[in-house]
Amino acid sequence: MTSPTPRPESTTPTSAPSATPSATTSDSPSSPWAFVVTVVCDIVLPVGLYYLLRACGAGEITALLLSGSAPALHTLHSAIRHRRLDAIGVFTLALLAVSAVASLLTSDPRIALARNGLFTALAGIWLLVTLFTGRPFTYQALRTLLPGKSATLERLWASDASFRRVWRGLTVLWGVGLLCDALLRLLMAYTLPVDSVPALDGVLYAVSWIFLQVITQVVLVRTRTLVKIFGTLGPRRAFTATTRQDEASD
């Protein structure tokens, strides 16, 4: 098992309550199905496969290593489909491989469990590092989710200091949130019974994501960031109109 990779569709704040960034169903960063595919491949399948293997008599290490094949296959499929293996994909595969070798060499299943916390911690650090780049991670993710609003977003970024503060603040929120999530995962990996951790990992992901999303939506509404992006039309209607314009241009 591994925590969902920090792709824009899986770990970043949505800019509208419906979180439907595109009308297509392809597995692209702007697809509404991308988040579902990520959750199924990186959480549901690994957890289900782990307990299925345990029920069939597999050992803890064997079940953990085989259940980690779902995220790995998802990453490889995405790389083959898009003919590109990005840094996140390389990191995911490398982490799975290193933790698998370490678990086999030490015969310690908790090393395989701890990789979830390690991955999440590094993802949180990565988000915080982007604060020192030209565009923080959450803003970059927003542009990915709303390709039809790129011009508006760039104009706001260049001219509105409060708009920039919102996305830098949200990047801090998600970065620190992931670090706290990672600490909890490491504590679970080394203090709880091995067979209870995979299910709790999935629950923790859901709780953390929902908690961060709620805070994000409150911030976006209270700072009127959504109004700046979508105007008085409202996020849902404006997003639908933007999607239709994109489809017409295609």
Protein Blocks (a to p, Z undefined) as FASTA:
>chain_A
ZZddfbfklmpccfbfklpabfbfbdcfklcklmmmmmmmmmmmmmmmmmmmmmnopafk
lmmmmmmmmmmmmmmmmmmmnopacfklmmmmmmmmmmmmmmmmnopaklmmmmmmmmmm
mmmmmmmmmmmmmbdfklmmmmmmmmmlmmmmmmmmmmmmklmmmmmmmmmmmmmmmmmm
mmmmmmmmmmmcfklmmmmmmmmmmmmmmmmmmmmmmmmmmnommmmmnomnojklmmmm
mmmmmmmmZZ
